[in-house]
């Protein structure tokens, strides 16, 4: 894979042509022959109009949540809220906020290229931390923190540098919380 200038991409036949506007791209595409699923077709774009489609409010919210570091923090804060509610029954607010954070984390995970095994590790780690509230040996809490840390490292596929939890900047402080 290489990064080349637009003119160089045309010369190398990576792209067919350059068009400074969307309308000109539609005009240049008119009459082009392409193959779709083994069937030859001719593109007909004459008279086509460019339609600007804006995302809905719910799509904008999911897009805002689709940050791996934010999803990880929501999961951790959700777990902390549930753990506080279990250790202090009747407090209500930590449980409600924790459950809300967990649901938002699941929405964020659904919009990200997350690994199911990593989410399972996060859930197991959270379960171990909650279990530590009832069996105060320290081993369950430490093991839970370690499993959460491993799950956080494996959470997002690293095919794109923007889609993973950066260990030095986001991961360690989030795990310390």
C-alpha positions as CSV (number, residue, x, y, z in Angstrom):
1,X,0.0,0.0,0.0
2,X,1.3,3.4,-0.9
3,X,0.1,7.0,-0.7
4,X,0.4,8.9,-3.9
5,X,-0.8,12.3,-5.1
6,X,-4.1,12.5,-7.1
7,X,-2.4,13.1,-10.5
8,X,0.0,10.2,-9.8
9,X,-3.0,7.9,-9.0
10,X,-4.5,8.7,-12.4
11,X,-1.2,8.0,-14.1
12,X,-0.9,4.7,-12.3
13,X,-4.5,3.8,-13.2
14,X,-5.5,3.5,-9.6
15,X,-8.3,5.9,-10.3
16,X,-10.0,6.6,-13.7
17,X,-10.1,10.4,-13.5
18,X,-10.1,13.4,-11.3
19,X,-13.1,15.6,-10.7
20,X,-13.0,18.9,-8.7
21,X,-16.8,18.8,-7.9
22,X,-19.4,16.1,-7.3
23,X,-21.4,17.2,-10.3
24,X,-18.3,16.8,-12.6
25,X,-17.7,13.3,-11.1
26,X,-21.3,12.4,-12.0
27,X,-20.8,13.7,-15.5
28,X,-17.5,11.9,-16.1
29,X,-19.0,8.6,-14.7
30,X,-21.9,8.7,-17.3
31,X,-21.5,6.0,-19.9
32,X,-18.7,4.2,-18.1
33,X,-18.8,0.4,-18.4
34,X,-18.4,-1.6,-15.2
35,X,-18.7,-5.2,-14.2
36,X,-21.0,-6.0,-11.3
37,X,-21.2,-9.6,-10.1
38,X,-20.0,-10.9,-13.5
39,X,-22.5,-8.8,-15.4
40,X,-21.4,-5.9,-17.6
41,X,-23.4,-2.7,-16.9
42,X,-23.3,0.9,-18.2
43,X,-23.4,3.7,-15.6
44,X,-26.2,6.3,-16.3
45,X,-25.7,9.4,-14.3
46,X,-26.9,12.1,-16.7
47,X,-29.5,14.2,-15.0
48,X,-28.6,12.7,-11.6
49,X,-28.6,15.1,-8.6
50,X,-26.3,15.2,-5.7
51,X,-28.3,14.7,-2.5
52,X,-26.9,15.8,0.9
53,X,-28.0,13.3,3.6
54,X,-27.4,14.4,7.2
55,X,-27.1,11.9,10.0
56,X,-30.0,11.6,12.4
57,X,-29.6,12.6,16.1
58,X,-29.3,8.9,17.1
59,X,-26.6,8.3,14.4
60,X,-24.7,11.4,15.7
61,X,-24.9,10.0,19.3
62,X,-23.6,6.6,18.3
63,X,-20.8,8.3,16.3
64,X,-19.8,10.3,19.4
65,X,-19.8,7.1,21.5
66,X,-17.8,5.2,18.9
67,X,-14.5,6.1,20.5
68,X,-12.6,3.1,21.9
69,X,-11.3,4.9,24.9
70,X,-14.7,6.4,25.8
71,X,-16.4,2.9,25.4
72,X,-13.8,1.4,27.7
73,X,-14.3,4.1,30.3
74,X,-18.0,3.8,30.1
75,X,-17.7,0.1,30.7
76,X,-15.4,0.7,33.7
77,X,-17.6,3.4,35.2
78,X,-20.6,1.2,34.7
79,X,-18.9,-1.7,36.5
80,X,-17.9,0.6,39.3
81,X,-21.4,1.9,39.7
82,X,-22.9,-1.6,39.8
83,X,-20.2,-2.7,42.3
84,X,-21.0,0.3,44.6
85,X,-24.7,-0.5,44.4
86,X,-24.1,-4.1,45.3
87,X,-21.9,-3.1,48.3
88,X,-24.3,-0.5,49.5
89,X,-27.8,-1.7,48.5
90,X,-30.5,1.0,48.3
91,X,-28.2,3.8,47.2
92,X,-29.9,3.6,43.8
93,X,-27.9,6.4,42.0
94,X,-24.7,4.4,41.6
95,X,-26.7,1.4,40.2
96,X,-28.8,3.5,37.8
97,X,-25.7,5.4,36.6
98,X,-23.7,2.2,36.4
99,X,-26.4,0.4,34.4
100,X,-26.7,3.5,32.1
101,X,-22.9,3.5,31.5
102,X,-22.9,-0.2,30.8
103,X,-25.7,0.2,28.2
104,X,-23.9,3.1,26.6
105,X,-20.7,1.1,26.5
106,X,-22.6,-1.8,24.7
107,X,-24.0,0.7,22.2
108,X,-20.4,2.0,21.6
109,X,-19.0,-1.5,21.3
110,X,-21.7,-2.3,18.7
111,X,-20.4,0.6,16.6
112,X,-16.7,-0.4,16.9
113,X,-14.7,-3.3,15.5
114,X,-14.4,-4.9,18.9
115,X,-13.4,-8.5,19.6
116,X,-16.1,-10.5,21.4
117,X,-13.5,-12.3,23.5
118,X,-12.2,-9.0,24.8
119,X,-15.7,-7.9,25.8
120,X,-16.1,-11.3,27.6
121,X,-12.8,-10.7,29.4
122,X,-14.1,-7.3,30.5
123,X,-17.3,-8.9,31.8
124,X,-15.4,-11.7,33.7
125,X,-13.0,-9.1,35.2
126,X,-15.9,-7.0,36.3
127,X,-17.6,-10.1,37.8
128,X,-14.4,-10.9,39.7
129,X,-14.2,-7.3,41.1
130,X,-17.8,-7.5,42.2
131,X,-17.2,-10.9,43.8
132,X,-14.3,-9.3,45.8
133,X,-17.0,-7.3,47.6
134,X,-18.3,-10.6,49.1
135,X,-15.1,-12.6,49.5
136,X,-12.5,-10.1,50.8
137,X,-9.3,-11.9,50.1
138,X,-7.8,-9.4,47.6
139,X,-7.2,-12.2,45.0
140,X,-10.5,-11.8,43.2
141,X,-10.1,-8.0,42.9
142,X,-6.5,-8.2,41.7
143,X,-7.4,-11.0,39.3
144,X,-10.4,-9.0,38.1
145,X,-8.3,-5.9,37.5
146,X,-5.7,-7.9,35.6
147,X,-8.5,-9.5,33.4
148,X,-10.0,-6.1,32.8
149,X,-6.6,-4.8,31.8
150,X,-6.0,-7.6,29.3
151,X,-9.6,-7.2,27.9
152,X,-8.9,-3.5,27.4
153,X,-5.7,-4.2,25.5
154,X,-7.4,-6.7,23.2
155,X,-10.7,-4.7,22.9
156,X,-10.4,-3.1,19.4
157,X,-8.8,-4.5,16.3
158,X,-5.7,-2.5,15.4
159,X,-6.3,-2.3,11.6
160,X,-6.7,1.5,11.9
161,X,-4.7,3.6,14.4
162,X,-7.7,5.6,15.3
163,X,-9.6,2.5,16.5
164,X,-7.7,1.2,19.5
165,X,-7.2,2.1,23.1
166,X,-3.7,3.7,23.3
167,X,-2.1,2.1,26.3
168,X,0.1,5.0,27.4
169,X,-2.5,7.8,27.1
170,X,-5.9,6.2,27.8
171,X,-5.5,2.6,29.0
172,X,-3.4,2.8,32.2
173,X,-5.3,5.8,33.8
174,X,-8.6,4.2,32.9
175,X,-7.6,0.9,34.5
176,X,-6.3,2.7,37.6
177,X,-9.8,4.2,38.1
